[in-house]
């Protein structure tokens, strides 16, 4: 396990650079020309070295230690970059770009840092020999354009139409993503759950909204007890001891109606001259609430046949007297339900949320086959399951401690995004380093068609792309050069058929046969972001550190 303190940070400038810095004012430290370029390259490579060992399913973990002693162990590049305190401005820029990749596509954070650092490393070799950075960036732009065109020809189409979903490919893509974040045992358990969740919330001719997948956590048992729930799990239960804790064939009423005595918003007072008048006012106030409860009871008696039950889920409060009336009627009532749960309940169970009981009709009710309540210490959970045609669902994550639960949540988020990306793109890319190795071969052929010094930039881009298969081999304890040569030779001999690296044996494999798939948009975005950022950093010839804030344009 690699240990990295939250307070560790790259120096603002290397000592040798700071010693030679040219001071132009008391408020600024300036590094120019070759020195500025070398500072940027070293900063990007420093961040690359930190994240390099994370890549792939056999990558190592990082331990983040906070100032108060809190510990977080992860291999997710996005989590690391969000949590680490990075002081160097160039390293911060690379980190922000990588986290933008995660925000947009849900994966590829580590790959962006690796490729950006490697592009700068390859460019440094030519710059030291006197080649101008502008020439290299021109070659990088040509190489990026060719790589994106090659990517379009390298992808495999996936059937995602309703009723004809290629579930096998969706499962394989989710497995490829989750294997890089979790142990294989946990990853295999969550693969099916992520695919089921995305297909559950998918609606025809509408974009997939992953917010409709509720990720509920319970500090209970082990991570292997996590599961997919075709319904909703809420983190609160009934507040009356006589209410049922398990029901079947249940009608569900979701509402936002106050069933308790409420004080007026404005300052007000009641005045009476004798005890009788006071009793009448108390009865009047109570009657106002009781009438609404009686409307719910009347609706329950109207719709419930023999063997059917009734569940009331209210976003506002329910006072003890109202709870007692509902319990006597056999109604299970949840109060102060979260708004996000209310929205998902109607999507999962059907029906619609009501704001008044005056005009409620049976069509406003949802249905579920099973309702149960689970108590863990002081916490209560209500399971609303076996719903009909749900468009919202729950992934229930269990773990013995907060660390396990946090790791599962981060992995599930990436797995959901991976499945969603396949459906949106309608295609996948062969993984296991197959694309990078094949694209490097294609770029070397493309280099011969480029005129002038720009071909050196194309060659540098081709060499930089190999950082992905090289790192996969290195993290698996294999010979780097031998592994990359095997993959590229097999790709050429097989007639340009995708060939990847087996991280167990060190031999070549067919990603398509093994079911190793990456997302198309992740690869496309990582090529674009890494190249643009590396190009901009290469063209920086002056760096100033100001002690005061810069003026906004």
C-alpha positions in Angstrom: 0.0 0.0 0.0 1.3 3.4 -1.0 1.1 5.9 1.8 0.5 9.6 0.9 -0.2 12.3 3.4 -2.8 14.9 2.7 -0.2 17.5 3.6 2.4 16.2 1.1 2.7 18.5 -1.9 5.0 19.2 -4.7 7.3 22.3 -4.2 6.2 25.4 -5.9 9.5 25.5 -7.9 12.5 23.2 -7.7 15.4 24.6 -5.7 17.6 25.0 -8.7 14.9 26.9 -10.6 14.1 29.1 -7.7 17.7 30.0 -7.3 18.0 31.2 -11.0 14.6 32.9 -11.0 14.6 36.5 -12.3 12.9 38.9 -9.9 11.1 41.7 -11.8 9.1 43.0 -8.8 8.8 42.5 -5.1 5.5 40.7 -5.6 6.4 38.2 -8.3 8.8 35.4 -8.9 9.5 34.8 -12.6 10.8 31.7 -14.4 11.3 32.0 -18.1 12.2 30.1 -21.3 13.7 26.6 -20.8 13.3 26.8 -17.0 9.6 27.4 -17.2 9.1 24.4 -19.6 11.1 22.1 -17.4 9.2 23.2 -14.3 5.9 22.3 -15.9 7.1 19.0 -17.2 8.5 17.9 -13.8 5.3 18.9 -12.1 3.1 16.9 -14.5 5.5 13.9 -14.3 5.5 14.2 -10.5 1.7 13.8 -10.4 2.0 11.0 -13.0 4.4 9.0 -10.7 1.9 9.3 -7.8 -1.0 7.9 -9.8 0.9 5.5 -12.1 0.7 2.5 -9.8 -3.1 2.8 -9.6 -3.9 1.8 -13.2 -5.6 -1.4 -14.0 -7.1 -4.2 -12.0 -3.8 -5.1 -10.5 -2.9 -1.6 -9.4 -1.9 -0.8 -5.9 -3.8 1.3 -3.3 -3.1 4.7 -1.8 -3.6 5.6 1.8 -4.7 9.2 2.4 -4.1 10.4 6.0 -5.8 13.6 7.2 -4.6 16.1 9.8 -7.0 14.7 12.4 -5.9 11.1 11.7 -8.7 10.1 9.4 -7.7 7.5 6.9 -9.0 6.7 3.4 -7.6 3.8 1.3 -8.5 3.9 -2.4 -7.2 3.3 -5.9 -9.7 5.5 -7.6 -7.8 8.3 -9.4 -10.7 10.7 -9.1 -11.0 10.2 -5.3 -7.2 10.7 -4.9 -7.1 14.0 -6.9 -10.2 15.3 -5.1 -8.7 14.5 -1.6 -5.0 15.4 -2.1 -3.8 18.9 -1.3 -1.7 19.8 -4.3 0.2 23.1 -4.2 2.1 23.2 -7.4 0.1 25.3 -9.9 0.9 23.1 -12.9 0.1 19.9 -11.0 -3.2 21.5 -9.9 -4.1 22.2 -13.5 -3.4 18.6 -14.5 -5.5 17.4 -11.6 -8.4 19.7 -12.5 -8.4 18.4 -16.1 -8.4 14.8 -14.9 -11.2 15.4 -12.5 -13.2 17.1 -15.3 -12.7 13.8 -17.3 -14.3 12.0 -14.4 -17.2 14.5 -14.1 -18.0 14.2 -17.8 -17.5 10.5 -18.5 -17.2 8.8 -15.0 -13.8 7.2 -15.7 -10.4 7.7 -17.2 -8.9 10.0 -14.6 -5.7 8.1 -14.1 -5.3 7.7 -17.9 -5.5 11.4 -18.5 -2.7 12.1 -15.9 -0.5 9.3 -17.4 -0.9 10.4 -21.0 -0.4 14.1 -20.3 2.7 13.4 -18.3 4.1 11.1 -20.9 3.4 13.6 -23.8 5.4 16.2 -21.9 8.2 13.7 -21.2 8.5 12.7 -24.8 8.5 16.4 -25.9 11.3 17.1 -23.4 13.6 14.8 -25.3 13.2 16.7 -28.5 13.3 20.1 -26.8 16.6 19.3 -25.2 17.9 18.6 -28.7 16.9 22.1 -29.8 13.5 21.4 -31.4 11.0 24.2 -30.8 7.9 23.3 -28.8 5.7 24.8 -31.4 6.8 22.1 -33.9 6.1 19.4 -31.4 2.6 20.7 -30.7 1.8 20.8 -34.4 2.7 17.1 -34.6 0.6 16.4 -31.5 -2.4 18.1 -33.1 -2.1 16.0 -36.2 -1.5 12.8 -34.2 -4.6 13.5 -32.0 -6.8 14.0 -35.0 -5.6 10.7 -36.5 -6.0 8.9 -33.2 -9.6 10.1 -33.0 -10.3 8.9 -36.5 -8.6 5.5 -35.7 -10.8 5.3 -32.6 -14.0 5.6 -34.7 -12.8 2.7 -36.8 -11.7 0.6 -33.8 -15.0 0.6 -31.9 -17.6 -2.2 -31.9 -21.3 -1.5 -32.2 -23.6 -2.6 -29.5 -27.4 -3.4 -29.8 -29.2 -1.3 -27.2 -32.7 -1.0 -28.6 -35.6 -1.8 -26.4 -36.1 -5.6 -26.2 -32.8 -6.3 -27.9 -30.3 -5.0 -25.4 -26.9 -6.8 -25.6 -26.8 -7.5 -21.9 -23.7 -9.6 -22.1 -21.7 -6.6 -23.4 -23.2 -4.3 -20.7 -22.2 -6.8 -18.0 -18.7 -7.1 -19.5 -18.2 -3.4 -19.6 -19.4 -2.9 -16.0 -17.0 -5.8 -14.9 -14.1 -4.1 -16.6 -14.8 -0.9 -14.8 -15.4 -2.4 -11.4 -12.4 -4.7 -11.5 -10.2 -1.6 -11.5 -11.8 -0.3 -8.3 -12.6 -3.4 -6.1 -11.6 -6.9 -5.3 -12.9 -9.4 -7.8 -15.3 -11.0 -5.3 -17.0 -7.6 -4.6 -16.8 -6.5 -8.2 -18.6 -9.7 -9.5 -21.4 -9.1 -6.9 -22.0 -5.5 -8.0 -21.8 -6.0 -11.8 -25.3 -7.5 -12.2 -26.6 -4.9 -9.8 -25.3 -1.9 -11.8 -26.6 -3.3 -15.1 -30.0 -4.1 -13.6 -30.2 -0.6 -12.1 -29.4 1.2 -15.3 -31.9 -0.9 -17.4 -34.5 -0.3 -14.7 -34.4 3.5 -14.8 -34.0 3.6 -18.6 -37.1 5.1 -20.4 -37.8 5.1 -24.1 -36.7 8.3 -25.9 -35.5 9.9 -22.7 -32.0 10.4 -21.4 -31.0 8.0 -18.6 -31.2 9.8 -15.2 -28.9 8.0 -12.8 -30.2 10.1 -9.9 -33.2 7.8 -10.0 -30.9 5.0 -8.7 -31.0 5.3 -4.9 -27.7 4.1 -3.4 -28.6 3.2 0.2 -25.9 2.2 2.7 -26.2 0.0 5.8 -23.4 -0.6 8.3 -24.3 -4.2 8.6 -22.8 -7.6 7.8 -20.2 -7.6 4.9 -19.8 -6.0 1.5 -20.7 -9.3 -0.1 -24.2 -8.9 1.3 -24.9 -5.9 -0.9 -27.7 -6.4 -3.4 -30.0 -4.8 -6.0 -33.5 -3.9 -4.8 -36.3 -3.6 -7.5 -38.0 -0.9 -5.4 -37.0 1.7 -2.8 -35.2 1.5 0.5 -35.8 4.4 2.8 -33.7 5.2 5.9 -36.7 5.6 8.3 -39.5 3.5 9.5 -42.8 3.6 11.3 -43.0 5.5 14.6 -45.7 3.6 16.3 -45.2 0.3 18.2 -48.5 -1.3 17.1 -48.0 -0.6 13.3 -47.2 -3.7 11.2 -43.6 -4.2 10.2 -44.2 -6.5 7.3 -47.0 -6.4 4.7 -47.8 -7.9 1.3 -49.9 -6.8 -1.6 -49.7 -3.2 -0.5 -51.4 -0.1 -1.8 -49.0 2.9 -1.5 -50.1 6.5 -0.9 -47.4 9.2 -1.1 -48.4 12.6 0.1 -47.2 15.9 1.4 -50.0 16.7 3.9 -49.5 17.8 7.5 -51.2 15.3 9.9 -50.3 17.2 13.0 -51.2 20.3 14.9 -49.3 23.3 13.5 -48.7 26.7 15.0 -49.7 29.7 12.9 -46.8 31.5 11.1 -48.0 34.9 12.5 -48.3 35.9 16.1 -51.8 35.1 17.2 -53.8 34.3 20.3 -57.0 32.6 21.5 -59.1 34.2 24.1 -61.9 32.4 26.0 -64.0 33.3 29.1 -64.6 29.8 30.6 -63.3 26.2 30.4 -66.1 25.1 28.1 -65.0 27.5 25.4 -61.4 26.3 25.7 -62.5 22.7 25.3 -64.5 23.6 22.2 -61.4 25.3 20.6 -59.2 22.3 21.5 -61.8 19.9 19.9 -62.0 22.1 16.8 -58.2 22.0 16.3 -58.1 18.3 16.8 -61.1 17.7 14.5 -59.2 19.5 11.7 -56.4 16.9 11.8 -58.7 14.0 12.6 -60.8 14.6 9.5 -57.8 14.3 7.2 -56.8 11.0 8.9 -60.4 9.7 8.5 -60.1 10.5 4.8 -57.1 8.2 4.6 -58.8 5.5 6.5 -61.9 5.7 4.3 -59.7 5.4 1.2 -58.0 2.4 2.7 -61.3 0.7 3.3 -62.4 1.5 -0.2 -59.4 0.0 -2.1 -58.2 -2.8 0.1 -59.7 -6.2 -0.4 -59.0 -9.3 1.6 -55.3 -10.0 1.8 -54.4 -6.4 0.8 -52.7 -3.8 2.9 -52.1 0.0 2.9 -48.9 2.0 3.3 -48.9 5.8 3.9 -45.6 7.7 3.2 -45.9 11.4 4.2 -43.3 14.1 3.6 -44.6 16.1 6.5 -45.3 15.1 10.1 -47.8 12.8 11.7 -48.6 13.4 15.3 -49.0 10.6 17.9 -52.8 10.7 18.0 -53.0 10.4 14.2 -50.4 7.5 14.3 -52.6 5.7 16.8 -55.7 6.1 14.6 -53.8 4.7 11.6 -52.2 1.9 13.6 -55.7 0.7 14.8 -56.7 0.5 11.1 -53.6 -1.6 10.3 -52.0 1.1 8.2 -48.2 1.4 8.2 -47.3 5.1 8.1 -43.9 6.8 7.6 -43.5 10.4 8.4 -41.0 13.1 7.4 -39.9 11.2 4.3 -37.1 12.8 2.3 -38.2 14.6 -0.8 -35.8 12.6 -3.0 -37.5 9.4 -1.7 -40.9 10.8 -2.5 -39.9 11.4 -6.1 -38.5 8.0 -6.5 -41.4 6.2 -4.8 -43.9 7.3 -7.3 -41.6 6.2 -10.1 -41.0 2.8 -8.5 -44.6 2.1 -7.3 -46.7 4.1 -9.7 -49.4 6.5 -8.7 -48.7 10.2 -7.9 -47.9 12.2 -4.8 -50.9 14.2 -3.5 -51.0 17.5 -1.6 -54.6 17.1 -0.3 -56.8 14.3 0.7 -60.0 16.1 -0.5 -59.8 14.9 -4.1 -57.7 11.8 -3.8 -58.8 8.8 -5.9 -57.7 5.1 -6.1 -55.8 6.0 -9.3 -53.4 8.1 -7.2 -52.2 5.0 -5.3 -49.1 3.0 -6.2 -48.6 -0.7 -5.6 -45.8 -3.0 -4.3 -45.8 -6.7 -3.5 -43.9 -6.5 -0.3 -43.1 -4.0 2.5 -40.8 -4.7 5.4 -39.1 -2.8 8.1 -35.6 -3.6 9.4 -34.2 -2.1 12.6 -30.4 -1.8 13.2 -29.8 -0.2 16.6 -31.4 3.2 16.6 -31.8 3.2 12.8 -34.8 1.9 10.9 -35.0 1.0 7.2 -38.2 0.4 5.2 -38.0 -1.9 2.1 -40.6 -1.3 -0.6 -40.1 -4.2 -3.0 -41.6 -6.2 -5.8 -43.0 -3.2 -7.7 -44.6 -3.3 -11.1 -42.7 -1.7 -14.0 -40.5 0.5 -11.8 -38.4 3.4 -13.3 -36.6 3.9 -10.1 -34.7 1.4 -7.9 -32.1 0.9 -5.1 -28.7 -0.5 -4.8 -28.3 -1.5 -1.2 -24.6 -1.4 0.0 -23.6 -3.2 3.2 -20.3 -3.1 5.0 -18.8 -3.6 8.4 -17.2 -0.2 8.5 -17.3 3.3 6.9 -14.2 2.6 4.7 -15.8 -0.4 3.0 -19.0 1.4 2.4 -17.2 4.5 0.9 -15.2 2.3 -1.4 -18.3 0.5 -2.6 -20.1 3.8 -3.2 -17.3 5.2 -5.3 -17.1 1.9 -7.4 -20.9 1.7 -7.9 -20.9 5.3 -9.2 -18.3 4.4 -11.8 -20.0 1.2 -12.7 -23.3 2.9 -13.3 -21.7 5.5 -15.5 -19.9 2.8 -17.5 -23.2 1.0 -18.3 -24.9 4.3 -19.1 -22.1 5.3 -21.5 -22.4 2.1 -23.5 -26.2 2.7 -24.0 -25.6 6.3 -24.9 -22.7 5.6 -27.3 -24.1 2.4 -28.7 -20.5 1.1 -29.0 -17.5 -0.1 -27.0 -13.7 -0.2 -27.4 -11.6 -3.3 -26.8 -9.7 -2.9 -23.5 -6.6 -4.5 -21.9 -4.4 -1.9 -23.7 -5.5 -3.0 -27.1 -6.5 0.4 -28.4 -3.3 2.2 -27.3 -1.0 -0.5 -28.8 -2.9 -0.6 -32.1 -3.2 3.2 -32.3 0.6 3.5 -31.7 1.2 1.2 -34.7 -1.2 3.2 -36.9 0.5 6.5 -35.9 3.9 5.2 -37.0 2.4 4.5 -40.4 0.7 7.9 -40.4 4.0 9.6 -39.6 5.3 8.7 -43.1 2.5 10.8 -44.7 3.4 13.9 -42.6 5.9 16.3 -44.1 8.5 18.3 -42.2 9.5 18.3 -38.5 5.9 17.8 -37.4 6.4 14.0 -38.0 8.6 14.1 -34.9 5.6 15.2 -32.9 3.6 12.3 -34.3 6.3 9.8 -33.3 6.4 11.3 -29.8 2.6 11.0 -29.6 2.9 7.3 -30.7 5.5 6.6 -28.0 3.5 8.4 -25.4 0.3 6.3 -26.0 2.2 3.2 -25.0 2.3 4.4 -21.4 -1.1 2.7 -20.9 0.0 -0.9 -21.8 3.4 -0.3 -20.3 1.9 0.7 -17.0 -0.6 -2.2 -17.0 2.4 -4.6 -17.5 4.5 -2.9 -14.9 1.7 -3.0 -12.3 1.3 -6.7 -13.0 5.0 -7.4 -12.3 5.8 -8.2 -16.0 8.6 -7.2 -18.3 7.4 -3.9 -19.8 9.2 -3.9 -23.2 8.6 -7.6 -23.8 4.8 -7.2 -23.1 4.3 -4.3 -25.4 6.3 -5.9 -28.2 4.2 -9.1 -27.9 0.9 -7.1 -28.1 2.0 -5.0 -31.1 3.5 -8.0 -33.0 0.3 -10.0 -32.4 -1.8 -7.1 -33.6 0.1 -6.9 -36.9 0.2 -10.7 -37.5 -3.5 -11.1 -36.9 -4.4 -8.6 -39.6 -5.1 -5.6 -37.4 -7.4 -7.5 -35.1 -7.6 -6.1 -31.5 -5.1 -7.7 -29.2 -4.6 -6.9 -25.5 -2.4 -8.0 -22.7 -3.3 -10.8 -20.2 -2.3 -9.3 -16.8 -2.2 -12.8 -15.3 0.0 -14.7 -17.7 1.8 -11.9 -19.5 0.7 -13.3 -22.8 -1.6 -11.7 -25.4 -5.4 -12.2 -25.4 -8.4 -11.2 -27.4 -10.4 -8.5 -25.5 -13.5 -9.4 -27.4 -13.3 -13.1 -26.5 -12.5 -12.3 -22.8 -15.2 -9.6 -22.6 -12.8 -6.7 -21.7 -14.4 -3.5 -23.0 -13.8 0.2 -22.4 -16.2 3.1 -23.0 -15.9 4.9 -26.3 -16.5 8.4 -24.8 -13.9 7.8 -22.1 -11.2 7.0 -24.7 -12.2 9.9 -26.9 -12.2 12.4 -24.0 -9.0 11.2 -22.6 -7.2 11.6 -25.9 -8.6 15.1 -26.4 -8.0 16.5 -22.9 -4.5 15.1 -22.4 -3.3 16.4 -25.8 -4.8 19.9 -25.3 -3.4 20.3 -21.8 0.1 19.0 -22.8 0.1 21.3 -25.8 -0.7 24.3 -23.7 1.9 23.5 -21.1 4.6 23.0 -23.8 3.9 26.6 -25.1 4.4 28.2 -21.7 7.7 30.1 -21.7 7.1 32.3 -18.6 5.8 31.5 -15.2 5.1 34.1 -12.5 4.3 33.5 -8.9 2.4 36.4 -7.4 2.0 36.8 -3.7 -1.2 39.0 -4.3 -4.3 37.8 -6.1 -4.4 38.2 -9.9 -6.8 40.8 -11.2 -9.8 39.2 -13.0 -10.2 40.2 -16.6 
